[in-house]
Amino acid sequence: MKAFVTGGARADLLLTVAKVTEHPRGVTGTALFVIPRRTPGVTLRREIRTLDGAVHGEFALDQVEVPAADMIGDIGQGLPRALESIAILRLRAAALACGAAGW
């Protein structure tokens, strides 16, 4: 399951970190994938509406097959890239909050 996908209920593409278990070279680890929402096995389980009017989503992923062309970066880089992005977004949110507090 992929919980709380920001804007996911309206998105055409989902950015997902997944564990790669089958690869021709035998390489395993996490990877970052772009998955079209209409891919077989991708199901919107529920919409999550927030106070700002946005509509997010909770998805179930069941036996989803994703071509290697839809992978961003290399196997083993998925989780580190995602955590780096989250850290940057946290800094941005903190800067916005400080700016709003000074307003």
Secondary structure, DSSP 8 states (H G I E B T S, - for coil): -EEEETTGGG-SEEEEEEEE---TT---EEEEEEEETTSTTEEEEEEEE-TTS-EEEEEEE-S----GGGEES-TT-HHHHHHHHHHHHHHHHHHHHHHHHH-
